Amino acid sequence: MTRPTLFLTVGLPCTGKTTAARRIEIEWKALRLTKDEWVKALYGHENPPSAQDVIEGRLIEIGLRALELGNNVVIDFGLWSRDERSALLQAAADLAALVEMHYFALTPAEQRRRLDRRQAEAPHTTWPMSDEELAEWAASIDIPTPGELDGSEPVDEPPAGFATWNEWRARRWPPAVS
């Protein structure tokens, strides 16, 4: 029996994560978990930050259960922080699953062009984003290191105050909207 694979898409909005996730879904028969599709289905034009974390957490739990059952999974979020990625790397390791991390980056001009095109052609799939927001997000992302991408670096220890990555995951991705 082959080990299931957890595919992680990492990057800012409009860099190609969902396009790649859809390709992985077909090529690897993977369960694709795309947060934006869920937020749009549940909240329409709204994009409440408190709900995003809960939706991500619920999708992660579904993805981990699918891995446990032997299915490939692709998590289609930005995963901007190294801690988020480390928590998922550890969860996959705990389930004896393989991990493939894919990082997507574009110039700000190309990112804006893609966002404008998406807004014009399929506005129901995204939200308006200002140049200021895009610049702020670009400054806040922890770009994966080459060792993180190829799996040659060990998973970091959980942040101070957390004994395990499972404990950190439960705090980062709460089980309910408060």
N, C-alpha and C positions, 0 to 999 in steps of 0.2 A: 504494500500500500504506500502510495506517495504521500509526503507531508503536504498539508495545505499551505498556501502562500497568502500572506497579508500584504497587499499593495497599498502604499501610502502616497498620495499626491500632495506635494508641498509647493506652495507658491501664492502669489498675490492674485486678486481678481483679474479675470480676462487674460490669463497667461497660458491657457490650454489644458488645465487640470481635468475638466469635465470631458473634453474631447478625448483625452488620453484614457480617462476612466471608462468611457464607453467602449473604446477599443479593447482595453484589458478585459472588460466584462465579457465580450464576445470571444476573444482569443483564448482566454483562460477559464471560461465558464465560471466567472467570479460573480458573487453577489455584490452589486454596486450600491454603495450607500452615499448618496449625494445630499448633503445637508440643505443646500439651497432649494432643491425640489420639495423637500419636506416643509421648510419654512414658508415657501410660496403657497403650497397646498393648504397649510393651516392658517396662515396670516395674510395672504394676499399681498396688498401693497405695503403692509407694515413689515418691519424687520426688527422686532423687539430683542435687544441684547440678552435679556433674562431668559427668553425662550430658546435662543440659539444654543446656549450652553447645555440646556436640558435636552434639546433635540440631538445635539452631538453626542451627549452621554448615552441616550437611549440607542442611537444608531451604533455606537461603539459596543454596547452590550450585545446587541443583535449580531454584530460582526464577530465578536469573540465567541459567541455561541455557535455561529456557523463554522468558524475555524475548528472549534472543539468537535463538531460533527464531521469534519474532514472536507469542508468546502473552502474554496478560494474566496477571498474577500478583497474588495477595493474600497478604501476609505477616501472619499472625495471631499476633503475639507482643505483649508489652507495650511493647517498645522504649522503656524508661524513660529511657535516656541520650541526650543530644543527639549524642554521638559515634557511638552505634549508628545513629541516624537519618542522620547526615551520611555515614557509610560507605556506607549503602545508597543514599542520594541520589546519591553520586558513582558508585557501581557502575551505577546506572540511567543516569546521564548518559553514562558510558563506552560504554553499549550503545545510546545514542540513544533510550532509552525515556522515556516521560512518567512522572510520579509524582503520585499523589494521597495525601495524608496525612490521616488521620481521627483526631481525638483524642476520647476518651470520658472523661467525668468525672461522678461522682455524689457526693451527700453520703455521708458515712460511714454514716449510718443506712440509706439506700437500698441502698448496697453490701452491708451486713450482711444486710438483708432478702433481697436476691437470692441471696446466698451460702447463707443458711439454707434458702431455698426449693430451691435446686439440691441441697443436701445431702439434703434430704428426698425430692425427686422423682427425682433422677438422680445418686446418690452416686458412680456409676462414672465420672462425667465430671469430677470435681474432687477436691480434697484438703481436709481440714479446715484452716481458717485462723483464728487467734485475732484478737481485736480489737487486741492488741499488735502482731502481725505486720502487720495492715492499716494501723495507724497508722505503723509504722516504714517500710513501703513508700511510703505517701503522702508522708512526709517526704523520701524519697530520689528521687522521680521528678523529672526535668527536664521541666517542662511546656513543650510546644512554644510558641514565640512565634507571634504572628499571621503574621509574615513567613515563618517556617518552614512553617506550615500552608498558606499560599497560594502558596509557591514564590518569593516576591519577594526573599528573603534569599539571598545567595550561600552555597554550601556552605562550611563552616568548613575551615580548613587542618587536616591531621592533627595529633594531639597531639605534643608534644615527644618526640623519640626515634623517630618514624616518618616515613619519607620520603613514603609514599603511604597512602591509605586502604586499598588492597588489603593492604599489609603489616600495618596495624592490624587489619583484618578477620581475617587469618590468626591473629593473637595472641588476639583477643577470642573467636573461634569456632574452637577447635582442631579438627584433623581427626580426632582419636581420643581416647578416654578414657585418661587416663594413670594 
